[in-house]
């Protein structure tokens, strides 16, 4: 059961179950690829996250993105899961 006090402060928590050989970035890429489709494309995700579409593509290709991207990704994921 959720703690009502934490909800008032806007704190959310999620449990991430990683595979034995998986890291957090790999899990994020996997979840992103599961959500993207012919209808919901990376450009739509970028608009929802308020980042440039090139950041989504760099992230999915394994290139470097900044910490702000990770913060925005988790905010987006918590709202849309």
N, C-alpha and C positions, 0 to 999 in steps of 0.2 A: 504494500500500500504506500502510495506517495505521501511524502511529508508536506502538508499544506503550507508550512512556513517557507520551505524551499521554493515552492511554486510562486509564492508572493514576491520573492526576491528575483524570480526569473532564472533560478538555477535548475538545470536539467542534467540528468545523468543517463549514460547508456553503458551497456555491457558489451564489450567487443571480444568475441571468441576467435582468437587467431589459430590457424593451423600450425602445426609444429614448425614448419619451415617458412612461415609467413611473418612479415613485419607489418607495422601499422600502415605504411604507405601502400603496400600490396593489397591490404584489406580495403583501403579507401578506393584504389583503382578498380578492384573487383566490384565493389558496391556501385561505383559510378557507372561502370560498363553494364551492370544489371539494370540500371535505371534508364540509361540512354536507349533510345529506340528510333525507328523511322519517324515517329511523330514528335518525340521529345529529344531534340538534338542538343549537341554541346552548346550551340549558340543560345538556346533557350535556358539551359542551365547557367550559362555565364550571365545572362540577363537577371535571372533569379538571384544569383550570388553577388551581383554587382561587381563583376570582374570582366576583363577583356577575354573574348573567346580564345585568343592565343594562349592565355594562361591554362585554360582547360586542356588544350591540345598538348602543351608542353608537359603538363602534369601526367596525362595519359601515356605519353611517350617516354616517361621516366626522366625527363629533364628537370632541372632545378626550378622551384617556385619558392616564393618567400613565405615567411611565417604567417603573414596576413592572409594568404590564400588558404592555409590550413584552418585558420580561425573561421573564415567565411564558409569553407566547406563544411565544417562541423555545425555551424549555425544553420546552414541550408539543410543538411542531412537530418538534424533533429526536428526541423519544421516539416519535412517531407517524408519521413519514414513511416 
